[in-house]
Amino acid sequence: MVKSLETSDPKLLKPGIKAPVQETLLTPRFYTTDFEAVANLDISANETELLAVVEELRADYNRHHFVRDQEFQQSWEHVDEEKRRTFIDFLERSCTSEFSGFLLFKELSRRLKEKNPLLADAFNYMARDEARHAGFLNKSMADFNLSLDLSYLTKHRTYTFFPPEWVIYTVYLSEKIGYWRYILVHRHMQEHPEYQFYPLFRKFESWCQDENRHGDFFKALLRSQPKLWNNWRARLWVRFFLLTVFVTHTITVFERATFYEAIGIHPRKYNNRVIQETNNTSARAFPLILNTNHPAFFWRLEQCFINTQRLTEIKESSRPGFVKFWQKIPPFCGIIYQMLRLYWIKPIDAESTRGKVH
């Protein structure tokens, strides 16, 4: 269910304020949920683990980390135009994603305060982290003479309704895949400092630990709800969410291939590694994981990207609308076909392998 909010002409934004990218299935989304249902969750089955994670969040290990030190106090005019363009796109999408998390977590914290104070505290701490990340990213954009009007985004983005169960699945995966995205870039920069053209990359190691702790919270919350992992319906949903997150990640990475190449990262190797590590990590939370070692797994993911490229080419062509409609059908069906083939690859039982996967 999508709740459409009023939109405004991006041209009315102030000078130096970047108009938000056009919303698509791949742009970071803003979510809302059934707050009453979340408040009424019975977390007693895993309350000890939840308490431990909330104490870690309360400690706020990164409270002194996000400081714009002297490294940031310089001109960035020397960064070439192509690298600047792709980096700004990376910053914008990352900032929007973090800010989206802040809005959801802040509202959850506010709505849960009376009925479920433990969860309210957890969401409040995570909102704190996401706000810090979004603000830091937005200031980085400002170094390149652009920034996002976050209050404008709050009022004018479309909010998508997800049931609490979907929120738990998707945010868990979003936080864990975010961890692996950041830590792999950090490790690459440690090995190849010549690609570190901007000091933000030095913040990624501690940054990704925030993502990891958020993921640990959602893992503990998920395991407190047996209906989310201990029945056949849950196993089907888990496969679906793992697959959609991996397809989306593949398309996004290949669309941003120029950015990753500019910092010395091979897009395909990076995408595959992020997905494999996220999939393995998910065995700690989910009853099953996908078989990323299947010989056709990553090939089919890339076929989804190729078909989205075809859809984009058709959309941007000057052909009449009715012609575009019929031309879009084959690549759209191609995406569905490849996703179905991926979905029915026999998954790996994580319950039997839990403790063996790291």
C-alpha positions in Angstrom: 0.0 0.0 0.0 1.4 3.4 -1.0 0.3 6.6 0.6 1.0 9.5 -1.8 1.8 12.8 -0.3 1.6 16.2 -2.0 4.5 16.9 -4.4 6.1 20.2 -5.4 8.1 21.5 -8.3 11.8 20.7 -7.5 12.7 24.0 -9.3 11.4 25.9 -6.3 14.2 24.5 -4.1 16.9 27.0 -3.0 20.2 27.4 -4.8 22.7 24.8 -3.7 19.9 22.5 -2.6 19.7 19.4 -4.8 16.3 18.4 -6.1 15.6 14.8 -5.0 16.1 12.1 -7.6 12.9 10.9 -9.3 11.4 8.1 -7.2 11.6 4.6 -8.7 11.5 1.1 -7.4 15.3 1.4 -6.7 15.5 4.7 -4.9 15.5 4.6 -1.1 11.9 4.5 0.1 10.2 6.1 3.1 8.2 3.6 5.2 5.3 3.7 7.7 3.8 0.7 9.5 1.2 -0.5 12.0 2.6 1.2 15.1 -0.1 -0.3 17.4 0.8 -3.8 16.2 4.5 -3.2 16.9 3.7 -1.8 20.4 1.8 -5.0 21.2 4.5 -7.4 20.2 5.3 -10.0 22.8 9.1 -10.0 23.0 9.4 -12.3 26.1 10.7 -15.2 24.1 14.0 -13.4 23.4 14.0 -10.5 25.9 17.4 -11.3 27.3 19.1 -10.8 24.0 17.1 -7.7 23.2 18.1 -6.2 26.5 21.8 -6.9 25.8 21.5 -5.2 22.3 19.7 -2.2 23.7 22.5 -1.8 26.3 25.0 -1.7 23.4 22.9 0.9 21.6 22.6 3.0 24.8 26.5 3.0 25.2 26.7 5.0 21.9 30.3 3.9 21.1 30.4 6.3 18.1 29.3 9.5 19.8 32.7 11.1 19.3 33.4 9.5 15.9 31.4 11.6 13.4 33.6 14.8 13.6 34.5 16.8 10.6 38.2 17.2 11.4 40.8 19.2 9.5 40.9 16.7 6.6 37.5 18.0 5.6 38.5 21.7 5.7 39.7 22.1 2.1 38.5 22.7 -1.4 37.3 19.7 -3.4 37.4 21.4 -6.8 40.2 19.2 -7.9 37.9 16.1 -8.0 37.2 15.4 -11.7 33.7 15.9 -12.9 32.8 12.3 -13.5 34.0 11.1 -10.1 32.2 14.1 -8.5 28.9 13.2 -10.2 29.0 9.6 -9.2 30.1 10.4 -5.7 27.3 12.9 -5.2 24.8 10.2 -6.4 26.3 7.8 -3.9 26.1 10.4 -1.1 22.5 11.4 -2.0 21.1 7.8 -2.0 23.0 6.9 1.2 21.8 10.1 2.9 18.2 9.5 1.8 18.3 5.9 3.0 19.7 6.9 6.4 17.2 9.7 6.8 14.4 7.3 5.9 15.5 5.1 8.7 15.6 8.0 11.1 12.0 9.0 10.4 10.7 5.5 10.8 12.6 4.8 14.0 11.8 8.1 15.6 8.1 7.6 15.0 8.3 4.1 16.3 10.0 5.3 19.4 7.3 8.0 20.0 4.4 5.7 19.4 5.8 2.8 21.6 6.9 4.8 24.6 3.9 4.0 26.8 3.2 0.4 25.8 6.7 -1.0 25.1 9.4 1.1 26.6 12.2 -1.3 25.8 11.5 -1.2 22.1 10.9 2.5 22.3 14.4 3.0 23.7 15.9 0.8 21.1 14.2 2.7 18.2 15.2 6.0 19.8 18.9 5.1 19.9 18.8 3.8 16.3 17.1 7.0 15.2 19.9 8.9 16.9 22.5 6.9 14.8 20.6 7.3 11.5 20.2 11.1 12.1 23.9 11.4 12.7 24.7 9.4 9.6 22.3 11.4 7.4 23.6 14.7 8.7 27.2 13.7 8.1 26.5 12.6 4.6 24.6 15.8 3.9 27.5 17.9 5.0 29.8 15.8 2.7 27.5 16.7 -0.2 27.8 20.4 0.8 31.5 20.1 0.3 30.6 19.6 -3.4 28.3 22.6 -3.3 25.1 20.7 -3.0 22.9 19.3 -0.2 19.5 17.8 0.4 16.7 19.7 2.1 15.7 17.0 4.6 12.6 18.8 5.8 11.5 18.9 2.2 12.0 15.2 1.8 10.0 14.6 5.0 7.0 16.3 3.6 7.1 15.5 -0.1 8.3 11.9 -0.4 5.9 9.0 -0.9 5.4 6.9 2.2 5.0 3.1 1.6 3.1 1.1 4.2 4.7 -2.2 5.3 3.3 -4.6 7.9 5.5 -4.9 10.9 6.7 -8.4 9.8 7.9 -6.9 6.5 9.6 -4.1 8.3 11.5 -6.5 10.5 12.7 -8.7 7.5 13.6 -5.7 5.3 15.3 -3.5 7.9 17.3 -6.5 9.2 18.6 -7.2 5.7 19.1 -3.5 5.0 21.3 -3.0 8.1 23.3 -6.2 7.5 23.9 -5.6 3.8 24.8 -2.0 4.7 27.4 -3.4 7.1 29.1 -5.5 4.4 28.9 -2.7 1.9 30.7 -0.3 4.2 33.3 -2.7 5.7 34.4 -4.0 2.3 34.9 -0.5 1.0 36.9 0.3 4.2 39.1 -2.8 3.8 39.7 -1.9 0.1 40.7 1.6 1.1 43.1 0.3 3.8 44.8 -1.8 1.2 44.7 0.8 -1.6 45.0 4.3 0.1 45.6 5.9 -3.3 41.9 5.7 -4.0 40.9 7.5 -0.9 40.1 10.8 -2.5 37.8 12.0 0.3 38.0 11.6 4.1 34.5 10.2 4.5 35.9 6.7 3.6 37.9 6.8 6.8 34.7 6.9 8.8 33.3 3.7 7.3 34.8 1.2 9.8 33.0 2.6 12.9 30.0 3.6 10.8 29.4 0.1 9.7 29.4 -1.0 13.4 26.3 1.1 13.9 24.7 -0.8 11.0 25.8 -4.1 12.6 24.3 -3.3 15.9 21.0 -2.2 14.3 20.9 -5.5 12.4 21.6 -7.4 15.7 18.6 -5.6 17.3 16.3 -6.7 14.4 17.7 -10.2 14.5 16.8 -10.4 18.2 13.4 -8.9 17.6 12.8 -11.4 14.7 13.8 -14.4 16.8 11.4 -13.2 19.6 8.6 -13.8 17.1 8.4 -17.6 16.2 5.9 -16.9 13.5 8.6 -15.0 11.6 11.0 -18.0 11.3 9.4 -21.2 12.7 6.8 -22.2 10.0 6.5 -22.8 6.3 5.1 -19.4 5.6 8.1 -17.7 7.2 10.4 -19.8 5.1 8.7 -18.6 1.9 8.8 -15.0 3.0 12.5 -15.2 4.0 13.4 -16.5 0.5 11.4 -13.7 -1.1 13.0 -10.9 1.0 16.5 -12.2 0.6 16.0 -12.4 -3.2 14.5 -9.0 -3.6 17.2 -7.4 -1.5 19.9 -9.1 -3.6 18.3 -8.3 -6.9 18.0 -4.6 -5.9 21.6 -4.5 -4.7 22.9 -6.1 -7.9 21.0 -3.5 -10.0 22.2 -0.6 -7.9 25.8 -1.7 -7.9 25.9 -2.2 -11.7 24.1 1.1 -12.2 26.9 2.8 -10.1 29.7 0.8 -11.7 31.5 4.0 -12.7 31.7 5.1 -9.0 33.1 1.8 -7.9 35.6 1.7 -10.7 36.7 5.2 -9.8 37.7 4.0 -6.3 39.4 0.9 -7.6 36.6 -1.7 -6.8 35.5 -4.3 -9.4 31.7 -3.9 -9.4 30.9 -7.6 -10.1 33.3 -9.0 -7.5 32.2 -6.4 -4.9 28.5 -7.2 -5.5 29.0 -10.9 -5.3 31.0 -10.6 -2.1 28.5 -8.3 -0.4 25.7 -10.7 -1.3 27.5 -13.8 -0.2 28.5 -12.3 3.2 25.1 -10.9 3.8 23.5 -14.3 3.0 25.9 -16.1 5.3 25.2 -13.6 8.1 21.5 -14.1 7.6 21.8 -17.7 8.7 22.0 -16.4 12.3 18.5 -14.9 12.0 16.6 -16.8 9.3 15.5 -20.4 9.1 17.1 -20.7 5.6 19.4 -18.8 3.3 19.8 -18.8 -0.5 22.3 -21.0 -2.3 24.6 -18.4 -3.7 27.0 -21.1 -4.8 24.5 -22.3 -7.4 26.2 -21.9 -10.8 23.4 -19.8 -12.2 22.8 -17.6 -9.1 24.8 -14.5 -9.9 24.2 -14.9 -13.7 20.5 -14.6 -13.2 20.9 -11.6 -10.9 22.8 -9.9 -13.6 20.1 -10.8 -16.1 17.7 -8.8 -14.0 20.0 -5.8 -14.2 20.3 -6.2 -18.0 16.5 -6.2 -18.3 16.2 -3.1 -16.1 18.6 -1.3 -18.4 16.4 -2.2 -21.4 13.4 -0.8 -19.5 15.3 2.4 -18.9 16.3 2.7 -22.5 12.7 2.2 -23.7 11.4 4.8 -21.1 14.0 7.4 -22.2 13.4 6.8 -26.0 11.3 9.2 -28.1 8.9 6.5 -29.2 5.1 6.9 -28.8 3.7 5.8 -25.4 1.8 2.8 -26.7 4.9 1.6 -28.5 6.9 1.9 -25.3 4.2 -0.1 -23.4 4.5 -3.1 -25.7 8.3 -2.9 -25.8 8.5 -3.0 -22.0 6.6 -6.3 -21.7 9.5 -8.6 -22.7 12.2 -7.1 -20.3 9.6 -6.8 -17.5 8.7 -10.5 -18.0 12.4 -11.3 -18.2 12.9 -9.9 -14.7 10.0 -11.8 -13.3 11.2 -15.0 -15.0 14.8 -14.7 -13.6 13.5 -14.0 -10.1 11.2 -17.0 -10.2 14.1 -19.2 -11.3 16.2 -17.8 -8.5 13.4 -18.3 -6.0 13.0 -21.9 -6.7 16.7 -22.8 -6.4 16.8 -25.1 -3.4 17.7 -23.0 -0.4 20.1 -24.0 2.5 18.6 -25.0 5.8 20.1 -22.4 8.3 18.7 -24.1 11.4 20.9 -27.1 10.9 24.0 -25.0 10.0 23.6 -22.3 12.7 26.8 -22.0 14.6 28.8 -23.1 11.6 28.3 -20.0 9.6 30.3 -16.9 10.5 
